[in-house]
Amino acid sequence: MEQILLEREGYSDRIRKMLGRRMIVALIGQRRVGKSYTMKAVIEEKRRDDNANIIYIDKERAEFDNIVNYKDLESYVKERLAPGKDNYLFIDEVQEIEEFEKTVLDLQAGGLCEIMLTGSNAKMLSGELATRLRGRYIDYRIRGLNYQEFLMFHTLEDNDESLGLYLQNGGLPGLRLMGLENPDLVRDYLMNVFNTILLRDIIEREKIRNIPLLKTLIRFLSDNIGKQFSARSIANFLKSQNTGATTNIILSYLDYLCNAYIIDRVERYNIHGKKIMEFDDKFYFEDLGIRNIIIGGNRRFDIEKVMENVVYKHLARLGYTVYVGQLQKAEIDFVAERPEGTIYVQVTYLLASEDTVDREFGNLKQIRDNHPKYVVSMDRTYGHTNVDGIKHVHLRDFLKMDSF
């Protein structure tokens, strides 16, 4: 099947603006979410410029196996720089090159080329590189396909069946090559991606010894999307399963999972006090297809958990910083902030009873400000009802919104 270089709305424009300003551009995110697609779209555009000299390294391809450390990288790049041209260096999965930052620092300081990197581990821009390049690099979190990109990528109509496919299979671009009509191939692909992340970005990189505990923790998180937990409460539960977990180990493993971008940690936010609270976080998965594979596919689909996860991911993709809202004894599923403003979102499967309606709308009514407030569900009983300024939106419509 022909490969598509899908234009990733919200990413490409910002990246184009940064290239040419002597800033290192780093595309970060979980493996297989589309960092390479985004990079290759930029490369194809630059290749249309006769004065551009492109140096491209893909560390997932065998032909670049000889580039092991920063010295190999320096030799490879400097042999290919073209004097008098606009030189561009693109490196895919740069964290696979030992001490790559030494060469990157040298190239950046000398103004020898524009640099774009991709990486699947948050540590790739930590330590020396982050300290010495402060103000000279910018990173972008690349996420999997949003709902509208999913429709475009798989040439699907916008209907409830397509939404179901998105919630079940997730947004990894590589699924197009498998074909959504082939569930066995989709399952094998998702499991392979998950195992690669687990092995290369967590177990090998972090030198994990208690692999059974790590796998048990991931299954626990996948089965408890949207629940508030402290590391201590997770450790206590896992101890009851005879895992030998401690709070410190759980904290470390959670950090490793977040560093590999397989999960995101969402903190609690006191709406009245306007401050972040330091306990009881929630965790959401970058990709629902991987989450569903971990928990067992249709065996435990758990629609409300999946809905909450996909709403979080949509808000994060739109550039919001997302929190769990705490309002006295009530909880607001999401408080989403960005410079343009704040929104509040409640998520529920169906507004099937007056108690549910009172709870979901009632919690939002307690917030005494004028920021937009939404209740997102999977039924159309209430249509686009506006209750005291609170809007009800069907999930499919919410996932197509890019402003609120």
C-alpha positions in Angstrom: 0.0 0.0 0.0 1.3 3.5 -0.9 2.7 5.5 2.0 1.0 8.8 2.8 2.8 11.8 4.2 -0.1 13.2 6.1 0.0 16.9 6.9 -0.2 17.1 10.6 -2.3 20.2 11.3 -0.9 22.3 14.2 2.6 20.8 13.9 4.0 21.6 10.5 3.3 25.3 10.5 5.1 25.8 13.8 8.0 23.6 12.7 8.4 25.6 9.5 8.6 28.8 11.4 11.4 27.5 13.6 13.6 26.1 10.9 15.9 28.8 9.5 16.3 30.5 12.9 19.3 28.4 14.2 17.1 26.6 16.6 17.3 22.9 17.1 13.8 21.4 16.6 13.1 18.2 18.5 10.0 16.2 17.8 9.2 14.0 20.8 6.6 11.4 21.6 5.9 7.7 21.8 7.2 5.4 19.1 5.1 5.1 16.0 2.8 8.1 16.7 4.0 9.9 13.5 7.2 11.8 14.3 8.8 10.4 11.2 5.9 11.3 9.1 6.0 14.9 10.3 9.8 15.0 9.8 9.6 13.5 6.3 6.9 16.0 5.3 9.4 18.8 6.1 12.2 17.0 4.3 10.1 16.7 1.1 9.3 20.4 1.3 13.0 21.3 1.7 14.0 19.1 -1.2 12.1 21.3 -3.5 14.7 24.0 -2.8 17.7 23.7 -5.1 19.9 25.3 -2.5 19.1 22.8 0.2 21.5 20.0 1.2 19.6 17.3 3.1 21.5 15.0 5.5 19.1 12.3 6.8 19.8 9.6 9.4 17.2 7.0 10.4 18.5 5.0 13.3 15.8 2.4 12.8 17.3 1.4 9.5 20.2 -1.0 9.2 22.2 1.2 6.8 22.9 3.6 9.7 24.0 0.9 12.2 27.6 2.1 11.9 26.6 5.4 13.6 26.8 4.3 17.2 28.2 7.3 19.1 28.8 11.0 18.7 32.1 10.6 17.0 30.5 8.4 14.3 27.8 11.0 13.9 30.3 13.9 13.6 32.2 12.1 10.9 29.1 11.2 8.9 27.6 14.7 9.0 30.8 16.7 8.4 31.7 14.6 5.3 28.3 15.5 3.8 28.1 19.2 4.6 27.9 21.3 1.4 29.7 24.7 1.6 27.6 27.5 0.1 24.3 25.6 0.5 21.6 25.6 3.2 22.5 22.4 5.1 19.8 20.6 7.0 20.4 17.6 9.4 17.5 15.3 10.2 18.0 12.5 12.7 15.2 10.0 13.4 15.3 8.3 16.9 18.4 10.2 17.9 18.5 8.7 21.4 19.9 5.5 19.8 23.2 7.4 19.2 25.4 7.5 22.4 26.2 11.0 23.6 24.7 12.5 20.4 24.4 15.8 22.2 28.1 16.5 21.9 28.0 16.6 18.1 24.6 18.4 18.0 26.1 21.0 20.3 29.1 21.5 18.1 27.0 21.7 14.9 24.5 24.1 16.5 27.2 26.4 18.0 29.1 26.6 14.7 25.9 27.4 12.7 26.9 24.6 10.3 23.3 23.4 9.7 19.7 23.5 10.7 18.9 20.5 12.9 15.7 18.5 13.5 15.7 15.5 15.8 13.1 12.9 16.8 13.2 10.9 19.9 11.0 8.4 21.8 12.3 9.1 25.3 11.9 12.2 27.4 15.5 11.9 28.6 16.9 12.6 25.2 16.7 16.4 26.0 17.7 16.1 29.6 20.9 16.9 31.4 23.8 18.5 29.5 21.9 19.2 26.3 18.9 20.9 28.0 21.2 23.0 30.2 23.7 24.1 27.6 21.0 24.7 24.8 18.6 26.6 27.0 16.9 29.1 24.7 18.4 27.5 21.6 16.1 24.5 21.1 12.4 23.9 21.0 10.6 20.6 21.4 7.2 19.6 20.1 5.2 16.7 21.4 3.9 14.7 18.5 0.8 12.6 19.2 -1.1 9.9 17.3 -3.8 10.7 14.8 -6.7 12.7 16.1 -10.2 11.6 15.1 -10.4 13.8 11.9 -6.9 12.6 10.8 -8.0 9.0 11.5 -10.9 9.5 9.2 -8.7 11.0 6.5 -5.9 8.5 6.8 -8.3 5.5 6.6 -10.7 7.1 4.1 -13.7 6.7 6.4 -17.0 8.5 6.7 -17.7 10.5 9.8 -20.2 8.3 11.6 -20.6 6.4 14.9 -19.1 3.2 13.4 -15.9 5.1 12.5 -15.8 6.6 16.0 -16.0 3.1 17.4 -13.1 2.0 15.2 -11.0 5.0 16.5 -11.8 4.2 20.1 -10.9 0.5 19.6 -7.8 0.8 17.4 -6.3 4.1 18.4 -4.4 6.5 16.2 -1.1 5.0 15.2 -0.5 5.9 11.5 1.0 2.5 10.7 -2.4 0.8 11.1 -3.2 2.0 7.6 -0.7 -0.6 6.2 -2.4 -3.3 8.3 -6.0 -2.4 7.2 -8.6 -1.9 9.9 -10.6 -4.7 8.2 -7.8 -7.1 9.4 -8.2 -7.3 13.2 -5.6 -10.0 13.6 -2.9 -7.9 11.7 -4.0 -4.8 13.7 -3.6 -6.7 17.0 -0.2 -8.1 16.0 1.0 -4.6 15.0 -0.1 -3.0 18.2 1.4 -5.7 20.3 4.7 -5.4 18.4 4.8 -1.6 19.0 4.0 -2.1 22.7 6.7 -4.7 23.1 9.2 -2.5 21.3 8.5 0.4 23.6 8.6 -1.9 26.7 11.9 -3.4 25.7 13.9 -0.6 24.1 12.6 2.5 25.8 12.0 1.2 29.3 13.6 -2.2 30.1 16.9 -1.8 28.3 17.2 2.0 28.7 16.3 2.0 32.4 17.9 -1.4 33.2 14.7 -2.8 34.7 15.2 -6.1 36.6 11.7 -6.7 37.9 10.0 -7.1 34.5 6.9 -8.9 35.9 6.2 -5.9 38.2 6.5 -3.5 35.4 4.0 -5.5 33.3 1.7 -5.8 36.2 1.8 -2.1 36.8 1.0 -1.3 33.1 -2.0 -3.7 33.2 -3.1 -2.0 36.4 -3.0 1.4 34.8 -4.7 0.3 31.7 -7.6 -1.1 33.8 -7.9 2.0 35.9 -7.9 4.9 33.4 -9.3 8.0 35.0 -9.0 6.8 38.6 -6.9 8.9 41.1 -4.0 7.1 42.6 -0.9 7.9 44.6 2.3 5.9 44.2 1.7 4.6 47.7 -1.9 3.4 47.0 -0.6 1.6 43.8 2.2 0.0 45.7 -0.2 -1.2 48.4 -2.5 -2.7 45.8 0.3 -4.5 44.0 1.7 -5.8 47.2 -1.6 -7.5 47.8 -0.9 -9.3 44.5 2.4 -10.6 45.9 4.5 -8.4 43.5 7.0 -7.1 46.1 6.3 -3.5 45.1 7.5 -0.5 47.1 6.5 3.1 46.8 9.9 4.2 45.5 9.9 1.5 42.8 6.4 2.4 41.7 7.4 6.1 41.5 10.4 5.2 39.3 8.4 2.9 37.1 5.8 5.5 36.6 8.5 8.0 35.6 9.9 5.5 33.1 6.5 4.9 31.5 5.9 8.7 31.3 9.4 9.2 29.8 8.6 6.7 27.1 5.4 8.7 26.4 3.2 5.5 26.7 1.2 7.2 29.5 0.7 10.8 30.7 0.4 11.8 34.3 -2.4 14.4 35.0 -2.2 16.3 38.2 -5.1 17.5 40.4 -6.0 21.2 40.4 -8.0 23.0 43.2 -10.4 25.2 41.2 -11.3 27.5 44.1 -7.7 27.8 45.4 -6.2 27.9 41.9 -3.3 25.7 42.8 -1.9 22.3 41.9 -2.4 19.6 44.5 0.5 17.2 45.2 -1.2 13.8 45.4 -3.6 11.5 43.7 -2.8 11.9 40.0 -4.6 10.3 37.1 -3.0 8.5 34.2 -4.0 8.3 30.6 -2.6 6.4 27.6 -1.1 8.0 24.5 -2.7 5.4 22.3 -6.0 3.7 23.0 -5.2 0.8 20.6 -2.2 -0.1 22.8 -4.2 0.3 26.0 -6.9 -2.0 24.7 -4.4 -4.6 23.6 -2.8 -4.5 27.1 -6.1 -5.0 28.9 -7.5 -7.6 26.4 -9.3 -5.8 23.6 -13.1 -6.2 23.7 -12.9 -8.3 26.9 -12.6 -5.1 28.9 -13.3 -2.2 26.6 -14.8 0.0 29.4 -16.4 2.7 27.3 -16.4 5.4 30.0 -12.7 5.0 30.6 -11.9 5.0 26.9 -14.1 8.1 26.4 -12.3 10.0 29.2 -8.9 9.0 27.7 -9.8 10.2 24.2 -11.2 13.5 25.5 -7.9 14.1 27.5 -5.8 13.3 24.4 -7.9 15.7 22.2 -7.4 18.5 24.7 -3.7 17.8 25.0 -3.4 17.7 21.2 -5.0 21.1 21.0 -2.2 22.5 23.2 -4.0 22.6 26.5 -2.3 21.9 29.8 -4.8 19.5 31.4 -5.6 18.9 35.0 -8.2 17.0 37.1 -10.4 19.6 38.8 -11.1 19.4 42.5 -14.0 21.5 43.7 -14.7 20.9 47.4 -16.2 17.4 47.4 -17.0 17.4 43.7 -14.6 16.4 40.9 -14.4 18.0 37.4 -13.0 15.5 34.9 -10.8 18.1 33.2 -9.6 21.7 33.7 -7.8 22.6 30.4 -5.7 25.8 30.2 -3.9 27.6 27.5 -3.1 31.3 26.9 -6.3 31.9 25.1 -8.4 30.7 28.1 -9.6 27.9 30.2 -12.4 25.3 29.7 -14.0 22.7 32.0 -15.2 19.3 30.7 -17.2 16.5 32.2 -17.3 13.1 30.5 -20.0 10.5 30.9 -21.3 7.6 28.7 -25.0 8.4 28.7 -27.2 11.0 30.4 -29.6 8.2 31.1 -31.1 9.4 34.4 -31.9 12.6 36.2 -29.3 11.7 38.8 -26.6 11.5 36.1 -27.8 14.8 34.6 -27.8 16.5 38.0 -24.3 15.2 38.8 -22.6 16.1 35.5 -24.2 19.5 35.0 -24.4 20.2 38.8 -20.7 19.9 39.3 -20.0 22.4 36.6 -22.6 24.8 37.9 -20.6 25.1 41.1 -17.8 26.8 39.2 -18.4 30.5 39.5 -16.6 31.9 36.5 -17.4 32.5 32.8 -15.1 30.0 31.2 -16.7 27.6 28.7 -18.1 24.4 30.3 -19.0 21.2 28.5 -20.6 17.8 29.2 -19.5 15.2 26.7 -21.5 12.0 26.2 -22.3 9.3 23.7 -26.0 10.0 23.4 -27.9 12.6 21.5 -30.9 12.8 23.8 -30.0 16.2 24.9 -28.7 17.3 21.5 -26.7 20.5 21.8 -28.5 21.5 24.9 -27.3 24.6 26.8 -28.1 24.4 30.5 -27.3 27.5 32.4 -24.4 28.2 30.0 -23.2 24.6 30.1 -23.1 22.9 26.7 -23.8 19.2 26.0 -21.8 17.8 23.1 -21.7 14.3 21.6 -18.3 12.8 21.8 -17.9 12.6 18.0 -18.7 16.3 17.7 -16.4 17.2 20.5 -13.5 15.4 18.8 -14.0 17.5 15.7 -13.8 20.8 17.6 -10.5 22.8 17.5 -11.7 25.8 19.5 -14.1 26.3 22.4 
